[in-house]
């Protein structure tokens, strides 16, 4: 009898490593809703990437 193949479980999520420099502050209240609509997801992606701004600037643009 054979057992079905099960892919390995993904590794547990780890918090992003500490970055040098200042932490991001809150999004300013006076920003327009359009600016907030793209800034929120952009900041979240940056924070979860674990990369620094220098590392991000070195990535090729797709």
Backbone as XML, in Angstrom:
<?xml version="1.0"?>
<chain id="A" units="angstrom">
  <residue number="1" name="UNK">
    <atom name="N" x="0.843" y="-1.172" z="0.000"/>
    <atom name="CA" x="0.000" y="0.000" z="0.000"/>
    <atom name="C" x="0.894" y="1.242" z="0.000"/>
  </residue>
  <residue number="2" name="UNK">
    <atom name="N" x="0.509" y="2.249" z="-0.762"/>
    <atom name="CA" x="1.285" y="3.489" z="-0.821"/>
    <atom name="C" x="0.512" y="4.612" z="-0.149"/>
  </residue>
  <residue number="3" name="UNK">
    <atom name="N" x="1.257" y="5.598" z="0.310"/>
    <atom name="CA" x="0.608" y="6.764" z="0.914"/>
    <atom name="C" x="0.684" y="7.911" z="-0.069"/>
  </residue>
  <residue number="4" name="UNK">
    <atom name="N" x="-0.326" y="8.769" z="-0.111"/>
    <atom name="CA" x="-0.280" y="9.904" z="-1.052"/>
    <atom name="C" x="0.835" y="10.863" z="-0.666"/>
  </residue>
  <residue number="5" name="UNK">
    <atom name="N" x="1.382" y="11.497" z="-1.675"/>
    <atom name="CA" x="2.448" y="12.469" z="-1.448"/>
    <atom name="C" x="1.867" y="13.735" z="-0.844"/>
  </residue>
  <residue number="6" name="UNK">
    <atom name="N" x="2.449" y="14.162" z="0.229"/>
    <atom name="CA" x="2.050" y="15.420" z="0.849"/>
    <atom name="C" x="3.244" y="16.348" z="0.848"/>
  </residue>
  <residue number="7" name="UNK">
    <atom name="N" x="3.102" y="17.543" z="0.268"/>
    <atom name="CA" x="4.236" y="18.475" z="0.272"/>
    <atom name="C" x="4.564" y="18.887" z="1.699"/>
  </residue>
  <residue number="8" name="UNK">
    <atom name="N" x="5.820" y="19.225" z="1.950"/>
    <atom name="CA" x="6.178" y="19.641" z="3.311"/>
    <atom name="C" x="5.434" y="20.915" z="3.698"/>
  </residue>
  <residue number="9" name="UNK">
    <atom name="N" x="5.188" y="21.031" z="4.980"/>
    <atom name="CA" x="4.503" y="22.228" z="5.485"/>
    <atom name="C" x="5.419" y="23.439" z="5.322"/>
  </residue>
  <residue number="10" name="UNK">
    <atom name="N" x="4.851" y="24.613" z="5.018"/>
    <atom name="CA" x="5.695" y="25.812" z="4.898"/>
    <atom name="C" x="6.308" y="26.156" z="6.245"/>
  </residue>
  <residue number="11" name="UNK">
    <atom name="N" x="7.471" y="26.794" z="6.226"/>
    <atom name="CA" x="8.090" y="27.163" z="7.503"/>
    <atom name="C" x="7.222" y="28.187" z="8.238"/>
  </residue>
  <residue number="12" name="UNK">
    <atom name="N" x="7.300" y="28.204" z="9.548"/>
    <atom name="CA" x="6.491" y="29.194" z="10.290"/>
    <atom name="C" x="6.948" y="30.608" z="9.959"/>
  </residue>
  <residue number="13" name="UNK">
    <atom name="N" x="6.007" y="31.527" z="9.994"/>
    <atom name="CA" x="6.338" y="32.924" z="9.706"/>
    <atom name="C" x="7.218" y="33.479" z="10.810"/>
  </residue>
  <residue number="14" name="UNK">
    <atom name="N" x="8.252" y="34.190" z="10.414"/>
    <atom name="CA" x="9.140" y="34.820" z="11.381"/>
    <atom name="C" x="9.006" y="36.324" z="11.250"/>
  </residue>
  <residue number="15" name="UNK">
    <atom name="N" x="9.172" y="37.051" z="12.338"/>
    <atom name="CA" x="9.130" y="38.509" z="12.219"/>
    <atom name="C" x="10.305" y="39.000" z="11.385"/>
  </residue>
  <residue number="16" name="UNK">
    <atom name="N" x="10.104" y="40.104" z="10.700"/>
    <atom name="CA" x="11.174" y="40.679" z="9.883"/>
    <atom name="C" x="12.339" y="41.069" z="10.792"/>
  </residue>
  <residue number="17" name="UNK">
    <atom name="N" x="13.569" y="40.875" z="10.299"/>
    <atom name="CA" x="14.724" y="41.256" z="11.126"/>
    <atom name="C" x="14.765" y="42.767" z="11.341"/>
  </residue>
  <residue number="18" name="UNK">
    <atom name="N" x="15.463" y="43.170" z="12.400"/>
    <atom name="CA" x="15.592" y="44.595" z="12.705"/>
    <atom name="C" x="16.379" y="45.290" z="11.598"/>
  </residue>
  <residue number="19" name="UNK">
    <atom name="N" x="15.985" y="46.500" z="11.284"/>
    <atom name="CA" x="16.655" y="47.291" z="10.251"/>
    <atom name="C" x="17.375" y="48.458" z="10.908"/>
  </residue>
  <residue number="20" name="UNK">
    <atom name="N" x="18.459" y="48.901" z="10.280"/>
    <atom name="CA" x="19.109" y="50.100" z="10.811"/>
    <atom name="C" x="18.266" y="51.341" z="10.507"/>
  </residue>
  <residue number="21" name="UNK">
    <atom name="N" x="18.435" y="52.381" z="11.287"/>
    <atom name="CA" x="17.754" y="53.650" z="11.021"/>
    <atom name="C" x="16.447" y="53.787" z="11.766"/>
  </residue>
  <residue number="22" name="UNK">
    <atom name="N" x="15.758" y="54.879" z="11.463"/>
    <atom name="CA" x="14.489" y="55.181" z="12.126"/>
    <atom name="C" x="13.391" y="54.245" z="11.663"/>
  </residue>
  <residue number="23" name="UNK">
    <atom name="N" x="12.446" y="53.997" z="12.536"/>
    <atom name="CA" x="11.263" y="53.222" z="12.178"/>
    <atom name="C" x="10.283" y="54.141" z="11.449"/>
  </residue>
  <residue number="24" name="UNK">
    <atom name="N" x="9.429" y="53.547" z="10.623"/>
    <atom name="CA" x="8.415" y="54.334" z="9.923"/>
    <atom name="C" x="7.435" y="54.911" z="10.937"/>
  </residue>
  <residue number="25" name="UNK">
    <atom name="N" x="7.061" y="56.146" z="10.728"/>
    <atom name="CA" x="6.064" y="56.780" z="11.569"/>
    <atom name="C" x="4.674" y="56.496" z="11.026"/>
  </residue>
  <residue number="26" name="UNK">
    <atom name="N" x="3.656" y="56.986" z="11.702"/>
    <atom name="CA" x="2.291" y="56.792" z="11.221"/>
    <atom name="C" x="2.047" y="57.575" z="9.932"/>
  </residue>
  <residue number="27" name="UNK">
    <atom name="N" x="1.070" y="57.127" z="9.175"/>
    <atom name="CA" x="0.685" y="57.827" z="7.946"/>
    <atom name="C" x="-0.001" y="59.128" z="8.355"/>
  </residue>
  <residue number="28" name="UNK">
    <atom name="N" x="0.419" y="60.227" z="7.764"/>
    <atom name="CA" x="-0.106" y="61.546" z="8.125"/>
    <atom name="C" x="-1.605" y="61.633" z="7.836"/>
  </residue>
  <residue number="29" name="UNK">
    <atom name="N" x="-2.313" y="62.262" z="8.752"/>
    <atom name="CA" x="-3.767" y="62.407" z="8.628"/>
    <atom name="C" x="-4.183" y="63.222" z="7.402"/>
  </residue>
  <residue number="30" name="UNK">
    <atom name="N" x="-3.341" y="64.181" z="6.985"/>
    <atom name="CA" x="-3.741" y="65.074" z="5.888"/>
    <atom name="C" x="-3.581" y="64.469" z="4.497"/>
  </residue>
  <residue number="31" name="UNK">
    <atom name="N" x="-3.112" y="63.216" z="4.395"/>
    <atom name="CA" x="-2.962" y="62.595" z="3.080"/>
    <atom name="C" x="-4.321" y="62.309" z="2.461"/>
  </residue>
  <residue number="32" name="UNK">
    <atom name="N" x="-4.365" y="62.399" z="1.144"/>
    <atom name="CA" x="-5.618" y="62.103" z="0.444"/>
    <atom name="C" x="-5.910" y="60.603" z="0.495"/>
  </residue>
  <residue number="33" name="UNK">
    <atom name="N" x="-7.153" y="60.253" z="0.253"/>
    <atom name="CA" x="-7.536" y="58.834" z="0.266"/>
    <atom name="C" x="-6.815" y="58.069" z="-0.841"/>
  </residue>
  <residue number="34" name="UNK">
    <atom name="N" x="-6.563" y="58.718" z="-1.975"/>
    <atom name="CA" x="-5.835" y="58.049" z="-3.063"/>
    <atom name="C" x="-4.403" y="57.723" z="-2.638"/>
  </residue>
  <residue number="35" name="UNK">
    <atom name="N" x="-3.757" y="58.662" z="-1.953"/>
    <atom name="CA" x="-2.391" y="58.431" z="-1.477"/>
    <atom name="C" x="-2.374" y="57.317" z="-0.437"/>
  </residue>
  <residue number="36" name="UNK">
    <atom name="N" x="-3.331" y="57.334" z="0.470"/>
    <atom name="CA" x="-3.409" y="56.283" z="1.487"/>
    <atom name="C" x="-3.668" y="54.917" z="0.864"/>
  </residue>
  <residue number="37" name="UNK">
    <atom name="N" x="-4.439" y="54.867" z="-0.223"/>
    <atom name="CA" x="-4.795" y="53.598" z="-0.859"/>
    <atom name="C" x="-3.575" y="52.840" z="-1.362"/>
  </residue>
  <residue number="38" name="UNK">
    <atom name="N" x="-2.549" y="53.544" z="-1.835"/>
    <atom name="CA" x="-1.350" y="52.821" z="-2.288"/>
    <atom name="C" x="-0.260" y="52.807" z="-1.233"/>
  </residue>
  <residue number="39" name="UNK">
    <atom name="N" x="-0.250" y="53.779" z="-0.320"/>
    <atom name="CA" x="0.806" y="53.835" z="0.685"/>
    <atom name="C" x="0.663" y="52.721" z="1.721"/>
  </residue>
  <residue number="40" name="UNK">
    <atom name="N" x="-0.544" y="52.427" z="2.142"/>
    <atom name="CA" x="-0.755" y="51.375" z="3.145"/>
    <atom name="C" x="-0.201" y="50.028" z="2.704"/>
  </residue>
  <residue number="41" name="UNK">
    <atom name="N" x="-0.628" y="49.499" z="1.550"/>
    <atom name="CA" x="-0.082" y="48.217" z="1.089"/>
    <atom name="C" x="1.426" y="48.267" z="0.805"/>
  </residue>
  <residue number="42" name="UNK">
    <atom name="N" x="1.911" y="49.403" z="0.315"/>
    <atom name="CA" x="3.342" y="49.549" z="0.058"/>
    <atom name="C" x="4.136" y="49.420" z="1.353"/>
  </residue>
  <residue number="43" name="UNK">
    <atom name="N" x="3.701" y="50.109" z="2.390"/>
    <atom name="CA" x="4.392" y="50.041" z="3.685"/>
    <atom name="C" x="4.334" y="48.632" z="4.258"/>
  </residue>
  <residue number="44" name="UNK">
    <atom name="N" x="3.194" y="47.976" z="4.165"/>
    <atom name="CA" x="3.057" y="46.619" z="4.695"/>
    <atom name="C" x="3.999" y="45.653" z="3.971"/>
  </residue>
  <residue number="45" name="UNK">
    <atom name="N" x="4.089" y="45.772" z="2.647"/>
    <atom name="CA" x="4.985" y="44.915" z="1.881"/>
    <atom name="C" x="6.435" y="45.172" z="2.257"/>
  </residue>
  <residue number="46" name="UNK">
    <atom name="N" x="6.793" y="46.441" z="2.403"/>
    <atom name="CA" x="8.152" y="46.797" z="2.819"/>
    <atom name="C" x="8.470" y="46.205" z="4.182"/>
  </residue>
  <residue number="47" name="UNK">
    <atom name="N" x="7.575" y="46.365" z="5.137"/>
    <atom name="CA" x="7.830" y="45.884" z="6.498"/>
    <atom name="C" x="7.967" y="44.362" z="6.548"/>
  </residue>
  <residue number="48" name="UNK">
    <atom name="N" x="7.154" y="43.648" z="5.789"/>
    <atom name="CA" x="7.215" y="42.191" z="5.820"/>
    <atom name="C" x="8.360" y="41.633" z="4.986"/>
  </residue>
  <residue number="49" name="UNK">
    <atom name="N" x="8.933" y="42.440" z="4.081"/>
    <atom name="CA" x="10.023" y="41.942" z="3.232"/>
    <atom name="C" x="11.300" y="41.691" z="4.014"/>
  </residue>
  <residue number="50" name="UNK">
    <atom name="N" x="11.544" y="42.455" z="5.071"/>
    <atom name="CA" x="12.773" y="42.319" z="5.818"/>
    <atom name="C" x="13.962" y="42.989" z="5.150"/>
  </residue>
  <residue number="51" name="UNK">
    <atom name="N" x="13.747" y="43.647" z="4.021"/>
    <atom name="CA" x="14.829" y="44.308" z="3.296"/>
    <atom name="C" x="14.985" y="45.751" z="3.761"/>
  </residue>
  <residue number="52" name="UNK">
    <atom name="N" x="16.181" y="46.281" z="3.615"/>
    <atom name="CA" x="16.411" y="47.698" z="3.890"/>
    <atom name="C" x="16.121" y="48.481" z="2.613"/>
  </residue>
  <residue number="53" name="UNK">
    <atom name="N" x="16.024" y="49.803" z="2.725"/>
    <atom name="CA" x="15.805" y="50.626" z="1.535"/>
    <atom name="C" x="16.968" y="50.493" z="0.562"/>
  </residue>
  <residue number="54" name="UNK">
    <atom name="N" x="18.201" y="50.387" z="1.063"/>
    <atom name="CA" x="19.356" y="50.189" z="0.182"/>
    <atom name="C" x="19.240" y="48.879" z="-0.582"/>
  </residue>
  <residue number="55" name="UNK">
    <atom name="N" x="18.812" y="47.817" z="0.087"/>
    <atom name="CA" x="18.643" y="46.529" z="-0.586"/>
    <atom name="C" x="17.536" y="46.597" z="-1.630"/>
  </residue>
  <residue number="56" name="UNK">
    <atom name="N" x="16.440" y="47.264" z="-1.294"/>
    <atom name="CA" x="15.343" y="47.407" z="-2.255"/>
    <atom name="C" x="15.769" y="48.217" z="-3.472"/>
  </residue>
  <residue number="57" name="UNK">
    <atom name="N" x="16.565" y="49.261" z="-3.261"/>
    <atom name="CA" x="16.971" y="50.103" z="-4.387"/>
    <atom name="C" x="17.901" y="49.375" z="-5.332"/>
  </residue>
  <residue number="58" name="UNK">
    <atom name="N" x="18.562" y="48.305" z="-4.870"/>
    <atom name="CA" x="19.472" y="47.547" z="-5.718"/>
    <atom name="C" x="18.756" y="46.475" z="-6.535"/>
  </residue>
  <residue number="59" name="UNK">
    <atom name="N" x="17.480" y="46.202" z="-6.227"/>
    <atom name="CA" x="16.739" y="45.176" z="-6.964"/>
    <atom name="C" x="16.416" y="45.669" z="-8.378"/>
  </residue>
  <residue number="60" name="UNK">
    <atom name="N" x="16.411" y="44.749" z="-9.345"/>
    <atom name="CA" x="16.037" y="45.153" z="-10.699"/>
    <atom name="C" x="14.547" y="45.516" z="-10.768"/>
  </residue>
  <residue number="61" name="UNK">
    <atom name="N" x="14.230" y="46.470" z="-11.570"/>
    <atom name="CA" x="12.833" y="46.891" z="-11.767"/>
    <atom name="C" x="12.205" y="45.956" z="-12.790"/>
  </residue>
  <residue number="62" name="UNK">
    <atom name="N" x="11.074" y="45.383" z="-12.444"/>
    <atom name="CA" x="10.401" y="44.439" z="-13.361"/>
    <atom name="C" x="9.357" y="45.136" z="-14.174"/>
  </residue>
</chain>
